[in-house]
């Protein structure tokens, strides 16, 4: 029987998390450790300045009081599992919203997968792309995401995880129905167009504050290379292999030459 550890960055009550647990339950034992509240865009952060507490919701389902997704995986692997009984895979999601391009560096969802592979456990981050204005989640739900993750996990369990150590799969689901999907597409992470959207407001005492707005889902041309953005736009499920080694190998020689001259 397989053992799957799941988490997210939308909080333990998220419909995406519960949909993921439901989809994976036929594979065996599913343990959930998720943040108490939404931790979107928290990145690969650990909580070092205050204590954290596991709160049992029900059997094999815990919320980590005010913890990050990285905290959830770090502590789950160290306290709920032992060296002879590690989970077979970690799945983070189903995130409500895209995690594509450079947004992966912000993502709490992706960061949970990062923590898993750092600790030697294969991992997948899965996100449901949607249009805030079109209310895509209400229209399509998580059926395509559930179908996609079942297909991938089954392929892994019947064969092997396709990446070496310290690499994980970043999966994004297009905002369409399952019968509209064209299949899977292996992609590179795209280059997003970033803007600065922060609304200025004043509280009842006149003190100014800022609220960071929603990011645009726009990307740069990639000279024929298929990226996660383009795959989603064309109706494919995007699968991007992500490595934690951020060294720019193409620039090592140029940098050495620059230092010597």
WORASUL-V215394 format. One record per pair of residues at least 12 apart in sequence whose C-alpha atoms are under 8 Angstrom apart, sorted by the first residue. I is the first residue (numbers start at 1). J is the second residue. D is the distance in Angstrom with one decimal. If there is no record, write none. Layout:
i->[I/I]
j->[J/J]
d->[D/D]
This chain:
i->[1/1/1/2/2/2/2/2/3/3/3/3/3/3/3/3/3/4/4/4/4/4/4/4/4/4/4/5/5/5/5/5/5/5/5/6/6/6/6/6/6/6/6/6/6/7/7/7/7/7/7/7/7/7/7/7/7/7/8/8/8/8/8/8/8/8/8/8/9/9/9/9/9/9/9/9/9/9/9/10/10/10/10/10/10/10/11/11/11/11/11/11/12/12/12/12/12/12/16/16/16/16/16/17/17/17/19/19/19/20/20/20/23/23/23/23/24/30/31/31/32/32/32/32/33/33/33/33/33/33/33/34/34/34/34/34/35/35/35/35/35/35/35/35/36/36/36/36/36/37/39/39/39/40/40/40/41/41/41/42/42/42/42/43/43/43/43/43/43/44/44/44/44/44/44/44/44/44/45/45/45/45/46/46/46/47/47/47/52/52/52/52/53/68/69/69/69/69/70/70/70/70/72/73/73/73/74/74/86/87/88/88/89/89/89/90/90/90/90/90/90/91/91/91/91/91/92/92/92/92/92/92/92/92/93/93/93/93/94/94/94/94/94/95/95/95/95/96/96/96/96/97/97/97/97/98/98/98/98/98/99/99/99/100/100/100/100/100/101/101/101/101/101/101/102/102/102/102/103/109/109/110/110/112/113/113/114/114/114/114/117/117/117/117/118/118/120/120/122/122/122/122/123/123/124/124/124/124/125/125/125/125/126/126/126/126/126/126/127/127/127/127/128/128/128/128/128/128/129/129/129/129/130/130/131/136/137/140/140/140/143/143/144/144/144/144/145/147/148/163/166/166/167/167/167/167/168/168/168/169/169/169/169/170/170/170/170/170/171/171/171/171/172/172/172/172/172/173/173/173/173/174/174/174/174/174/175/176/180/181/181/181/182/182/182/183/183/183/184/184/184/184/185/185/185/185/185/186/186/186/187/187/187/187/187/187/187/187/188/188/188/188/188/188/189/189/189/189/190/190/190/190/190/190/191/191/191/192/192/192/192/193/193/193/193/193/194/194/194/195/195/197/197/197/197/198/198/198/198/199/199/199/228]
j->[27/28/29/27/28/29/87/88/27/28/29/30/31/86/87/88/89/24/28/29/30/31/87/88/89/90/91/30/31/32/33/87/89/90/91/21/30/31/32/33/34/90/91/92/93/32/33/34/35/69/72/73/90/91/92/93/109/112/34/35/69/92/93/94/95/108/109/112/34/35/38/39/40/68/69/93/95/108/109/35/37/38/39/40/95/96/34/35/36/37/38/39/33/34/35/36/37/63/93/94/95/96/142/93/94/95/94/142/146/93/94/146/146/147/149/150/150/60/60/61/60/61/62/63/61/62/63/64/72/73/76/62/63/64/69/72/63/64/65/66/67/68/69/72/63/64/65/66/67/66/68/69/108/107/108/109/106/107/108/68/106/107/108/105/106/107/108/110/111/70/105/106/107/108/111/112/114/115/68/70/71/111/68/70/71/67/68/71/64/65/66/67/65/108/108/109/111/112/108/111/112/115/112/112/115/116/115/116/121/121/121/122/121/122/123/113/116/121/122/123/124/113/123/124/125/126/109/110/112/113/123/124/125/126/109/125/126/127/125/126/127/128/145/109/126/127/128/127/128/129/130/127/128/129/130/127/128/129/130/172/127/129/172/172/189/190/228/229/189/190/191/192/228/229/189/190/191/192/192/125/126/125/170/125/125/168/166/167/168/244/165/166/167/168/165/166/165/166/161/165/167/168/168/169/168/169/170/171/168/169/170/171/145/149/170/171/172/173/145/171/172/173/142/145/172/173/174/175/172/173/174/175/174/175/175/175/175/175/176/177/177/178/173/176/177/178/173/178/237/241/243/244/241/242/243/244/241/242/243/239/240/241/242/238/239/240/241/242/237/238/239/240/228/232/237/238/239/232/236/237/238/232/233/235/236/237/232/235/235/235/236/237/235/236/237/235/236/237/236/237/238/239/231/236/237/238/239/238/239/240/226/227/228/231/238/239/240/241/225/226/227/228/240/241/227/228/229/240/219/220/222/227/228/229/219/220/222/217/218/219/220/216/217/218/219/220/215/216/218/215/216/212/213/214/215/210/211/212/213/211/212/213/240]
d->[7.3/5.3/7.2/6.2/4.9/6.3/7.6/6.3/7.9/5.9/4.8/5.9/7.6/7.9/5.0/5.5/7.2/7.9/7.5/6.2/4.8/6.2/5.4/5.9/5.3/5.9/7.4/5.9/4.9/5.9/7.5/6.1/6.5/4.8/6.4/7.5/7.3/6.3/5.0/6.5/7.7/5.6/4.8/5.5/7.5/5.9/5.4/4.8/7.8/6.6/7.1/7.5/8.0/6.7/4.9/6.3/8.0/7.4/5.9/7.3/6.1/5.1/4.7/6.9/6.6/7.4/5.5/7.5/7.3/6.6/5.8/4.9/5.4/7.2/5.7/7.3/7.1/5.4/5.4/7.5/6.8/4.2/6.0/6.3/6.8/7.3/6.0/4.9/5.3/4.6/4.6/7.1/7.7/5.0/5.8/5.8/7.1/6.1/6.6/4.5/6.3/6.7/7.0/5.8/5.5/7.6/7.5/6.9/7.0/7.0/6.1/6.3/5.6/7.7/7.8/6.6/6.6/7.1/4.8/5.9/6.2/4.6/5.9/7.9/6.2/4.8/5.5/6.7/5.7/7.4/7.0/6.6/4.9/6.0/6.6/6.1/5.5/5.1/6.6/6.2/5.3/5.9/6.3/7.0/5.4/5.8/5.3/5.5/7.0/6.6/6.2/7.4/6.6/6.5/5.7/7.7/4.7/4.7/5.5/7.3/6.2/6.4/5.2/6.2/4.5/5.0/4.8/7.9/5.9/6.1/7.9/7.8/7.7/6.4/4.7/7.3/7.7/7.8/6.8/6.2/7.6/8.0/6.7/6.0/5.5/6.8/7.2/6.7/6.7/5.9/7.1/6.6/5.3/7.4/5.9/6.8/7.0/5.2/7.4/6.2/4.8/6.0/7.7/6.3/6.6/6.5/6.7/7.6/7.9/7.3/6.9/7.2/5.9/5.1/5.6/6.8/6.5/6.8/6.3/4.6/6.5/7.0/5.7/4.9/5.9/7.5/5.6/7.1/6.3/6.3/7.8/6.3/4.7/6.2/6.2/6.1/5.2/6.1/7.8/5.4/5.2/6.5/7.5/6.7/6.4/4.3/5.8/6.3/5.5/7.0/7.7/6.1/5.2/4.6/5.7/5.6/5.9/4.4/7.1/6.5/6.3/7.9/6.9/7.4/6.4/6.9/6.2/6.8/4.6/4.4/5.3/5.8/7.1/7.5/7.3/7.3/6.5/6.5/8.0/6.1/7.7/5.4/7.1/7.8/5.9/6.6/7.5/7.6/7.0/7.2/6.5/4.9/6.4/6.8/7.9/5.6/6.7/7.3/6.8/7.8/8.0/6.7/5.3/6.6/5.8/4.8/6.0/7.2/7.7/6.3/4.9/5.9/7.8/7.8/6.2/4.6/5.8/7.6/7.9/6.3/4.9/6.2/7.5/6.8/5.9/4.8/6.7/7.1/6.5/5.7/5.5/5.6/7.4/5.3/7.6/6.2/7.8/7.2/6.5/5.8/7.5/6.8/7.2/7.8/6.4/4.8/6.0/8.0/7.9/7.6/6.3/6.2/6.8/5.4/4.4/6.4/5.9/5.3/6.7/6.4/5.7/4.8/6.1/7.9/5.7/5.1/6.3/6.7/7.1/5.5/4.6/6.4/7.5/7.4/5.9/5.1/6.7/7.0/7.5/4.9/6.6/5.0/7.3/6.0/6.4/6.0/8.0/7.3/7.3/5.4/5.8/7.4/5.8/5.2/7.8/7.9/5.3/6.1/5.5/4.7/6.1/7.0/6.5/6.0/6.0/5.1/6.1/6.0/4.9/5.9/5.6/4.9/5.4/7.4/6.2/5.9/5.1/7.9/7.8/6.6/4.8/6.2/5.6/7.5/5.6/5.6/7.9/6.5/6.9/7.5/7.6/4.9/5.9/6.2/5.7/5.6/7.9/7.5/5.9/4.2/6.1/7.5/7.8/5.5/5.0/6.3/7.4/7.1/8.0/7.3/7.3/6.1/5.1/7.2/7.4/6.1/5.3/4.2/5.2/5.1/6.4/6.7/7.1]
